[in-house]
Amino acid sequence: MGTAHRKFSLAGGVAAASIVVLAVSGPALAARRQAVAAKPRASGRTVIGLSTLPGGIVSGAEGVNSAGQVVGYSGLGGGGEHAVLWDPTGPASFRITDLGTLPGGAGSFGAGINAAGLVVGSSGVTDASHAAVWTPTGSGSFGVSDLGTLPGGLLSSAQAINAAGVIAGSSDTAQGANHAVVWRATGSGSYSIVDLGTLPGDDSSGANAINANGLVAGFSSRRSGTNHAAVWTPTGSGSYSIVDLGTLPGDERSLANALNDAGQVVGNSAPASGPADRAVVWTPTGSGSYRISDLGTLPGDSIGFASAIDASGRVAGDSATADAASHAAVWTPAGSGSYSIESLGALPGDSSSFVVAVNDAGLVAGTSFRSSEPERAVAWTPGG
């Protein structure tokens, strides 16, 4: 109902961006900071409802690539969900493909897609859920590979894949902690896994995004549930350095959701407790340092989520009221560090929406919903 698969909130003190567990047998804060002026502007976009698989009533979009292919999940007629791909077939039409599961899996979830059409996510396996990659094999068909886990781990989830085919996500360890990881193809459908570790003193982490340069964005967390946004930078020979991106002044928690090839990172910052996230962007200033800016909200809203960023620095996410009524939004750079903000709206009859992805052409993907009704995957066409 609404945000069943949302993975970008810091509400409750825990980053909900780690492992997607599949059934295998089956935002209150006044606008107290406005570091970046967000000026509303009209949206010239059209919202398109994406179809479900036969009999399914629920769906959600999770990623989009440069070709306009959208990946996510759809409910099934008999219950459960499968990872799906929506291929554009015209200016406002898409064809859905069921990507299936790993052998023995009862469900699957699509999270990211690269320019070559490789899809990553997770799939149920016997008594567990594993990160998976679906590879196009021609004529609309896909092969699926199990990415596995860290040694001794039971669960894993892939969130993003870059142009080189490097995959970022999370795996639990033999000790039960969740760690950010990357997988690299080693040939013949096999992959090696690298544990990215945590910030000093933390015990868990998760990776949400990876750019063309191999930088990984996500979070690192302490047992208390205090999360900080983090970026891992490859240093050679499979090693990585980690940087704490910090929070807005006075906040205690943050989460990085996406980054572009220029190294700009977007996500959320929040105080110690309560549903009070603010959409933020971290801009690299050199030598591993970053400057954080509050993106602001739509008029009347007090909460923001930044979920995606394109090559031009345009940010996609949503703006919400204190009682969590969310409105899909796009922040566009307007010069001198300021942004204009546009509300994207929702499907007719729906009251809420949120965004999870945007490509460089301005195609936005996300979810539309109303109270007590199943969520629906949507795409917003590029505006004027």
Order of alpha helices (4+ residues) and beta strands (2+ residues): beta-beta-beta-beta-beta-beta-beta-beta-beta-beta-beta-beta-beta-beta-beta-beta-beta-beta-beta-beta-beta-beta-beta-beta-beta-beta-beta-beta-beta
